[in-house]
Amino acid sequence: MSTQDFDKARAEAFGGRMVDILNGAASALMISVGHRTGLFDVMARIAPQGSQGIASEAGLDERYVREWLGAMVTSGIVGFDEASDSYALPLEHAASLTREARPNNMAATCQWIPVLAGVEDQIVSCFEHGGGVPYSAYDRFHAVMAEESDQSVVAVLLDEILPGIPGVVNALERGIDVLDVGCGSGRALNLMAEAFPNSRFVGYDLSSEGIAAGKSQAATRGLGNVHFELRDVADLEVDAAFDLVTAFDAIHDQARPDVVLSGLSRALRDDGLFLMQDIAGSSHVHTDRDNAMAPFLYTISCMHCMTVSLSADGAGLGAMWGKELACSMLATAGFGNVSVRELPHDAMNYYYLARK
């Protein structure tokens, strides 16, 4: 490239963008801290006040709270009144940052940044030598994933997701057999089991931690119609056993997603339904540029979804496999009737309704 090709204004503009990216990344870390410590929840319910008052209300160390507030003020998230030396969380910001804002709590989603950063060394090694990073390497993965599922699935499952599928709620009320693959901590499954006592529910997952959490929650609620099992769904050898199979943000992580989908098709009865929630990618990077969440989703894919599959010598499908490839794989697996829906509460996912 000659010096005549160099656009100084463009270079300066990109330098400014890099400053914004750096500040945004730092803010995401501090937003995660604010969520985990409950600071946003506290500030949303109290009057504007100084750092000591906020720290006392939250039961936290004032010095750390004061520095955190500095990051929040300078990032435009928290307001500061110089005359009264007081801090306030605007109501409009609380609508995206508190637990009461569920399912719109973006502070919970910011937890993915430190979770992913914790495996950066291993990911760099994979770039250099291939292979993948296993689930076991991710600190707090299941806790953060449970919160993510709680927002995108559990919070709206009974009010939006299931009622949007013709006939499903009535069938669940009458009594059907339901399988949830990649059930994680079982929040969605236990919610359905409680809401529809005439139906029977089974959850499979590879995580002993998740299965234990699901069983514990079911026992606490006194649910006798739900069963959790540690199981690899790639080895699912069940024929015509279920009326409804669900997979919430689980298929693209699989080592052998094609085998899993074929197994699920066989596991469904002839009039059964497979409900798959998965990331709203397009299968084409040039189209994904129009997705406001695409940089975040590709990062999660590279640093978690793709690599955990590769760690098991899998396909490494990745979170951004996209609608076109997903529909093609569903058809190959035996699902002849597939429709794709978008729901207002969930900008990150598509909802696939697949029948044989």
N, C-alpha and C positions, 0 to 999 in steps of 0.2 A: 504494500500500500504506500503510495507516495504522500508527501506532506500536503499536496493539493487536494487529496481525497479526504483529509481529516476535517471534520465539522466540529469546530471548537464549541459552538453553542450546543450542539447535540451532546458532546462530551460533558459539558458543564451541567446540562439538564439531567443526564444520567448519574453524574456524581451526586446531585441533589436527591435523586431517587434512592441512591444507595444509603444516604443518611436516613431517609424515611424508613427504609427496610431495616436498618440497624436499630433505630428507635422503636420500630414496631415489634421487632423480635424481643427487645429488652422489656417492652411493655407487656408482651404476652407472658413472659416469665413472672413478672410482678402481679399480673392479673391472676395467674394460677395461684400464687401465694395468697392473694387476697381472698380467693375462693376457699382454699384449703383452711385458712385460719378463721374464716367466717367474717372477715372485716367488712366485706360488702354488705352482708346481711345485717350486721350491727349498724353500719352507717345509714342503711335504708330506713331504720326504725327510730333513730334518735335525732334530736335537733342538732344543728351545726355546733361544733365545739372544738376545743383544742386537742392536740395529740394525746395529752394525758387522759382526758375524759374518754376519748375513743378507745385508748388502750385499756382503761379500767373496765369499760363496758364489755370489751372483748376478752378480758382476762389475759392480756398479752403484755409483753415488755414494751415500755414506752419508747425506748430508743430505736428499736426496730420498727415500730409503728410509725414513728416520725420520719424515718428514712423512706419507708414505703410510701407514705403520704407525699413525700417530695417527688417520687417517681410518678405517682398518680396525678399530682397537680401539673407537673411539667408536661405530661402527656395529654392533658386536657380531659382527663377522666373524672377527677375530683376537683371541686371548686374550692378556692381559698379566699377568705376575706382578711385583708391585711390589717384593717382597723381593729377587728375583734380577735385576730389570730385564731380563726376558726375554719374548720374544713367541713364541706358538705358534699354529699353524693346526690346529684340531680335526679329527680324522679325518672326523667327520660333515660338516664344512664342506668339506673337501677333496673329498668325494664329489660336489660340485656346482661345483667351481672349478678343477680341474686338467685337464691334457690327458689324463692317464690315466683320468679319469672319463668320457671320450667313450663313449657319445653324450649324457651328462648334464652336460656342461660348460657351465653357464650363464654363466661368465665370458666365453667366446667370444661368446655372444649379446649380452652387454652392449656389445660393440664397435659395435653398430648405433646406440647413442645418440650418440656423437661423430660417426659417419659422417653421420647425419641432421642433426645440429646444424650441420654444415658448409655446408648449403644453406638454412639458415633465411631468410637475406635474400632468396634467389630465391623461396622458397615464399611469403613475405609479399607479394612483388611479384605472384605469381600470384593470390593472394587479391584483390588490388586491380585487376588488369588481365586476369586469365584467362591461358590458355596453360599451359605446363608447363616442367619442368626436365629436361634430357636426361641420359642416362646419363653422359655425359662430365663432368658437373659434380660427380660424386661421387668424392671421394678415397677410395682403398682399397676401393671397392665390390667389385671382383672378388676381392680377397684375403679379405675378410670373408665374401662369399657362398660362396667355395670352402670356408671353414671350416664355415659353416652347413650346406652340402650334405654335407660330410664327416661331420657329426654325424647329421643326420636321414636321410641316404640311404646314403652309402658304408659307414658303420660297420656297418650292419645289412642291406645289400642282399642279400648271399649267404646270410645266416643266417635272416633273417626275412621280408623283402619278397618276394623271388622264390619261396622255398619255400611261401609262403602262397597262391600262385596255382596251382591244379591244372594239371599238365602242362607248365608253362613251363620248369622246370629240365630236364626230359627233352628237351624240344624244343631248348633251347639246347645241350645236350650233343650231340644229333644233328647240329645245324647249321641255323640259320635266319638270316634277314636282319632286322637290328634298326636302327631309327632313333631317336636321342635328339634332341629339339628343345629349343632353349635349353640346349645342353649345357654352357655356361660353360667352365670350365677342364678339363672332360673327365674328372674323377676317377671318376665312376660308370661312364662308358663304357669307360674303360681298364681298370677293375677287371673288368667283364664280359668284355671282350675277352681278358684274361689268363686268366680262369677258364674260358672256353668257347672254346677255340681253333678248334673246328669251325664256329662261327658267324661272321657277317660284320657289322660294326658301322659305322654312319655317324653323325656328330655335326654338327648345324647350329647356328650361333649368329651373332648380329650383331656380337659383340665380337671385334675382331682380337686383342686381348690374351688373351681366353679361348681362342680357337682356337690361337694360338701356344703357349700353355701346354699345351693338350691334345696338340698335335703333339710338343712337346718331351718330354712324359712318355711318350708312346707310343714314341718313338725310343729313349729311355733304357731302356725295358723290352723293346725289341726286338719290338714287336707289329706284325705284318704284316697283321692282319685288322681294322684299324680305320682309318677315314678321317675327317678333320675338314675342314669347309668353311665359309667365311664366307658366310652365306646368310640371306636374309629368308624365314622359313617361311610368310609370308603369300603369297608368290609360288611356293609349292610346286606344281609341275606334274608330278606323278608319279602313275601309276595302278598299283594292285595290285603294288607293289614290295616291301612289307615284311610280315613275319609278326608283328612286335612293334614298337610305337612307344611310347616313353616320353617323359614331360614332367614333370620334377621342379621344382615351384614356378616354372613358366615361363609358363603360359597367361594368367593374369590380367594380366601385364605387357604383353601384346601390344597393339599399336595396333588391330588388327582381329582380335580373338579368334574371332569367328564365322567369318571367312574361314579362319583357321588351322585351326580344328576341322573345317571342311568339307573342307579340303585333306588333313588327316590321315586322315579317313574314306576318301577316295578312294585315298590312298597305301597303305592296308592291303589285304592280300589278304582274300578272303571269310571265311576262318576265322581272321583275325588278331585281335590284341588291342591295345587302347590302354590303357596304364597311366598315369594322371595323378595325381600327388601335388599337392595344392593346399590352401591355407589352410582351416582348419576353421571357416568362418563359417556363418551360418544363413540369410543373405539378409534377416534382419529384426533391426533394432537392439534391439528389446525382448527378443528371444530371446538375442542376443549378450551381454546383461547377465549371463547365467549362465556365460559363458566367462571363466575366470580370467585368460586372456591377452589378452582383447579390447582393453583400452586400448592395450597395446603393439602389437597387430596393426593397429588402426585408425590409430595413429600412423605405422607403417611404410607403410601404404597411402596415407595423405595425403601423406607427405613423400618417398615413392619410387614405389611401384607405380602409383598413379593418375596422378601427375604426369608420369612418364616416358612413359606412353601418350599423355597429352594433349599432350606436347611434340611428338609426331609426328602431331598432328591425329587422334589415335585416340579410342577409345571411353571411355577413362578408367575401365575396369571396376573397378579397385581390388582389393586383396587380399581384402577381405571381401565379395566377390560372393556367396559362400555356396552351400551344397549345392543348394538348390532351383533357383536360377538356373543353376548349373553343369549340373545334370541336364537342365534344359529346353534349354539350348544344345547339349548333347551329342545330345539327341534330334533337334533341328532339323538338326544337322550330319550326321545319318545313322546315329547309333549307336542301334540299337533295343533293345539289351540292356545296361543299366548297373546295376552294383551299387557300393555305397560301403562302405568298410571303415575301421575305426580300428585302429591298431597301438599296443601298450603303450608303445613307446619314444618315440612322437612325439605329444605332446599338441596340437601346433599345426597338424597337417595331417590331411586325409582322403586316402584312396587310392581312386581311381575305377577300376573295371575295366569298360571299354566295348568292346562288340563290335557289328558291323553286323547 
